[in-house]
């Protein structure tokens, strides 16, 4: 996990980890092991290097219900150069039953945007803040300022942008932990955009 924000710590409980046991179900020829190891190291090295050297933000999906929205956010995240996607709470993950639905809208972006799943977003964010990450949330809130006011966006290095549930929004505890809260000014009768569209608007605004 060289270059990852958590290093060798568990991304769920933040505890230190170490390799205790390596298990193989069946004997594998040495030639296959060498080939598999080389391919795995090459892919992981590329992702770790991207995360380590990236000056771009990460995104945190807080209890997003729709797998299609997850896939769409991954695709936009790739387009805007996001370094990681934290899938939290009930947000569908690519290793679960909603994988195929996510793939329909991610269109391969899941291969270029490293992702991880976390049950407790509050615990995750507290850990990220200890690592020096800035936390920004996209939510309609009395403390929020319009994202259109960012004529000169602040540095986005080591920044996590939170987008929340399609109905209930971002967890209030996450808002309290946020360094900045932004909202997108609406001009019609609806109070908010689709979460994937809102993410794209915010991602463009903070990096333009």
N, C-alpha and C positions, 0 to 999 in steps of 0.2 A: 504493500500500500504506500510505497514511496511517493511523496508529493501530494497525497490526499490529506484533507484537513484533519482527519482523525488519526492519521498515522496507523499504528497497530492497535488502536483502541477500538472497542466494540461500538458501532454507530448507534446502538440502542441504549445501552446502559452507561457508556463512556468508560467502562472498566478496561484495564490492561488485558491483553490477550497474548497467548503463545500457542504454537503448534504442539498439540499433545499426542496426536495419533494420525497416521496416514493409512487409509484402508483401501484395498483393491479387492473387488469381488472375484475376479478371475485373473490368472496370469496373463500378462500382456507382453508380446515380443519387444525386445529392447529397441528394435528399429521403429516400432510404432510409438513407443514412449518418447524417443528422441524427437520424432516428427511432431507429435502432439505438443510436447513441451516447448519446442521452438516456436510453433504457431501461437501458442498461448502467451508466451513471453513477449512475442512481437506485438500482439494486439494490446496486451496490458501495458506494455511499455509506452505504446503510442498514446493510450488514454491517460496514463499517469503523467506523461510529459506535457500533454495538452492542459491537464488540470494544474500542473505545477507552474507552467509558464504563462497561463492565461491571465490577461488583464480584464477579463470579462466577468460579469456577475453570474450567480447561480439563481435558480428558481425553486421555490418551495410550494408545492401543491397541497393545501390544507383541506382535507376531507372533500376533494372533488369527487362527485358522484359518477360522472359520465366518462366511460372509457374513451369515447370519441373525442371529448375535450382534452383528455390526457394526451392522446396521440397528436392532436392539433397543436398543443402547447409544446410538445417535444419537437415537432416540425418547425414551429416558429423559433423555438430556442436554438435550434441548429442554425437557422437563417441569421439570427442576431448574435451568434457566437457564444451562447451561454455555455459555461464550463461544466455544469452539473444540474441534475433535476432531483430534488428530494421529494419523494412521493410519500405523503404522511396520512396517518389515520385510515379512513376507509377508501382513500384514493386507490384505484385499481393499479396493480403492478404488472410488469411484463412476464413475471414468472407465475402468474395466477390464471384463473379461468377466463379473464377478460383480455388475454393476450391478443387474440385474433382481432377483437374490436379495436384495440389500440393500434395495431399494425395497419388497419385500414386507413387511418388518418395520419399516422406518423410517417408512412411511406419511406421507411429506412432510416429515419432520424434517430431511432433508438440505438443505432449502431455508432452514431457520432456524438451523441450527448450521453455521457455517463450518468447513470441513475442509481438510486438506492431507495429502499422502502423502510419507513420508520413508523412505529405505532404511535409514539408520543412526540408530537411536533414541538411542544413546549420544552421538553427535556432536550430535544435536538437543538433548538434555537439557543437555549442557555449555554450549551456546549460550544456552539459556533461563536457566540459572543465572547466566550473565554478565549477562543482562538484568535480573536481580533476582527471577526467579521462584522460588518455593518448590516443591520436588518432594516429593510424597507417593506412596507405593507401597502397593498393597493386596496383601499376600502373607503366607503362613505362613512365619515366619522367627524365629530366636532373638532378634532385635532388635525384633520387632514387639510392639506393645501392642494390646490389644483396642480396637476402634473404639467399642465401647459405653462405654468410659471417658470418651469425649469429652462429658461433661455440659455443658461450656462450650466448644464448638468454637473453635479459633483462627481468626483472620481468614482468609477464603478468597480475598481479592483477590490476583491474581498467583500463583495456586497451580495446579499441574498434578497431577492424580491419575492414576497409572499402574495399568492393569490388564493382566495378562499372559496368555500362552498357556494354553489350556484344559488342557493336559497338563503342560507343564514350568514354567508360572508365569512370573514376571517375571525377565528377564535379571539375573543376579547383579551385573553391572557397573552396571545401573540402580539396584539396591538400594544399592550402595555410594555412589552419587551422591545418594541420597534424603535429605531432611532429616527425614522421618518415615516409618515403616513401620507399617502397621496390619493387623490380621487380624480376621476375623469369627469369633466363637466358635461352634463347631459342637456340637450336643447329640446327634446321632445317630451312625451308623457311618461316614457319608461324611466325607471330610476337607475338602471345599469345596463351595460352591454353583456353579451355572452362572455363567460369567463375567458375563453380562449381568445376572443377578439380583444377583450380588455387587456389581456397580457401582451398581445402583439402591439397594441397602441402604446402601452407603458414601456415595453422593451425598446421600441423605436425612439420614444421621447427621451429616455435616460441615456441613450447612446448617440444621439444625432450630433 
